[in-house]
Amino acid sequence: MLVNLLSSPQQVAFSDAYNLIDVDGDSEITVIELRRLMDSIGEEQSDEELVDLIETSHQALDGRQVITYEDFMALMAEDEFYHLFLEAFAALDKWDSGYVRAKDLDRVLASDQHQPTVT
């Protein structure tokens, strides 16, 4: 569902990234392809961690250890909106307390609803 909320440029960028990672073009990212990616960006992760990542992201319960295009797009969308949420929260948490006051949240939400539209 979050994938549908991504902008067209985001969808294209994530699709291009998927195609770069899927070296053999079989529409599945395997542990080996994920290992190549991690090595190329200097990320050190064990094979067990990579398998765990794949198993966590692979939505079809078929026992295969691959990331499909749909899985990848869902992961990327989730990450994108997670960071957007963190940025919005940080902007509202003026005192870096880890909390947002209800009246501050209400003020922000109410101000968006009452803004006049410019024509």
JONORVEN-V490703 format. One record per backbone hydrogen bond with DSSP energy under -1.0 kcal/mol. CO is the residue of the C=O (numbers start at 1). NH is the residue of the N-H. If there is no record, write none. Layout:
co:CO nh:NH
co:CO nh:NH
This chain:
co:2 nh:5
co:3 nh:6
co:7 nh:11
co:8 nh:12
co:9 nh:13
co:10 nh:14
co:11 nh:15
co:12 nh:16
co:13 nh:17
co:14 nh:18
co:15 nh:19
co:16 nh:20
co:17 nh:21
co:18 nh:22
co:21 nh:23
co:22 nh:25
co:29 nh:67
co:30 nh:34
co:31 nh:35
co:32 nh:36
co:33 nh:37
co:34 nh:38
co:35 nh:39
co:36 nh:40
co:37 nh:41
co:38 nh:43
co:46 nh:50
co:47 nh:51
co:48 nh:52
co:49 nh:53
co:50 nh:54
co:51 nh:55
co:52 nh:56
co:53 nh:57
co:54 nh:58
co:60 nh:62
co:64 nh:66
co:67 nh:29
co:68 nh:72
co:69 nh:73
co:70 nh:74
co:71 nh:75
co:72 nh:76
co:73 nh:77
co:74 nh:78
co:75 nh:79
co:76 nh:80
co:77 nh:81
co:78 nh:82
co:79 nh:83
co:80 nh:84
co:81 nh:85
co:82 nh:86
co:83 nh:87
co:84 nh:88
co:85 nh:89
co:86 nh:90
co:87 nh:91
co:88 nh:92
co:89 nh:93
co:92 nh:94
co:93 nh:96
co:101 nh:105
co:102 nh:106
co:103 nh:107
co:104 nh:108
co:105 nh:109
co:106 nh:110
co:107 nh:111
co:108 nh:112
co:109 nh:113
co:110 nh:114
